Amino acid sequence: MVDESVLRGVREYLRALQAEGLAVRFGVLFGSHATGQPGPWSDIDLLVVSPQFDHLKDRRLVGRLWRIAARIDSRIEPIPCGQKRWEEDDSSALIEIARRQGVRVSASG
């Protein structure tokens, strides 16, 4: 079970990304927070799914993910993922872990 304060922080982060003009569809919380076994130093692993990441040409967009995360909750470790890649990729171990063990989070709750 995911701690409600972590979910609130992730939702706030996703809303902040949208407010900055990013077309975020949803986030997928995975790792120790998703499995309910975080340690005192655990980061918050978050796949950020957006069609803007399907054809990422400007790496500054990834930098924005990190800067906004630092402003909201420095434990958030965002990983960009294209929407098409989320739906179709069958070669990424990270995406497969997020699909199987992850918790889908929307900005609205």
C-alpha positions in Angstrom: 0.0 0.0 0.0 1.3 3.4 -1.0 1.6 6.0 1.7 -1.0 8.8 1.1 1.6 11.5 1.6 3.7 10.1 -1.2 0.6 10.0 -3.5 -0.3 13.6 -2.6 3.3 14.7 -3.5 3.2 12.8 -6.8 -0.2 14.3 -7.7 1.1 17.8 -6.8 4.2 17.1 -9.0 2.1 16.0 -12.0 -0.1 19.0 -11.7 3.0 21.3 -11.6 4.3 19.6 -14.8 1.0 20.3 -16.5 1.0 23.9 -15.2 4.4 24.2 -16.9 2.9 23.1 -20.2 3.9 19.5 -20.3 1.2 17.2 -21.7 1.4 14.6 -18.9 -1.1 11.8 -19.2 -0.3 10.1 -15.9 2.5 8.9 -13.7 3.5 5.4 -12.7 4.9 5.0 -9.2 7.1 1.9 -9.0 9.9 0.6 -6.8 9.9 0.5 -3.0 7.1 3.0 -2.5 4.8 1.2 -4.8 5.4 -2.1 -3.1 4.9 -0.6 0.3 8.5 -1.3 1.5 10.4 2.0 1.4 13.4 2.5 3.6 14.2 5.8 5.3 16.4 6.9 2.4 14.2 5.6 -0.5 13.6 7.8 -3.5 10.3 8.0 -5.3 10.6 6.3 -8.6 8.2 7.8 -11.1 7.6 7.1 -14.7 6.1 10.3 -16.3 4.0 9.3 -19.3 3.6 12.0 -22.0 3.3 11.9 -25.8 5.9 14.7 -25.7 8.5 12.1 -24.8 7.8 9.8 -27.8 10.0 11.9 -30.0 12.2 13.6 -27.5 14.7 15.9 -29.3 15.4 18.5 -26.7 17.0 17.1 -23.5 16.1 20.3 -21.7 12.7 18.9 -21.2 14.2 16.2 -19.0 16.0 18.8 -17.0 12.6 20.5 -16.4 11.3 17.3 -15.0 14.1 17.2 -12.4 13.9 20.9 -11.6 10.2 20.8 -10.9 10.7 17.6 -8.8 13.3 19.3 -6.7 10.8 22.1 -6.0 8.0 19.7 -5.0 9.8 16.8 -3.4 13.5 16.1 -3.9 12.9 12.4 -3.4 11.0 12.2 -6.7 13.2 10.6 -9.5 11.3 11.2 -12.7 11.8 9.0 -15.7 10.3 10.3 -19.0 8.3 7.8 -21.0 6.5 8.4 -24.3 2.8 7.4 -24.3 3.3 5.3 -27.4 6.3 3.6 -25.8 4.2 2.9 -22.6 1.5 1.3 -24.7 3.7 -0.7 -27.2 7.3 -1.2 -25.9 8.0 -4.8 -25.1 11.8 -4.5 -24.7 12.3 -2.2 -21.7 12.7 -4.0 -18.4 12.0 -0.8 -16.6 8.7 -0.2 -18.3 7.7 -3.9 -17.8 8.4 -3.6 -14.0 6.4 -0.4 -13.9 3.5 -2.1 -15.7 3.5 -5.1 -13.4 4.3 -3.6 -10.0 3.5 0.1 -10.6 0.7 2.2 -9.3 -0.9 4.5 -11.9 -1.4 8.1 -10.6 -3.2 10.9 -12.3 -2.8 14.6 -11.5 -6.4 14.8 -10.5 -6.4 11.9 -8.0 
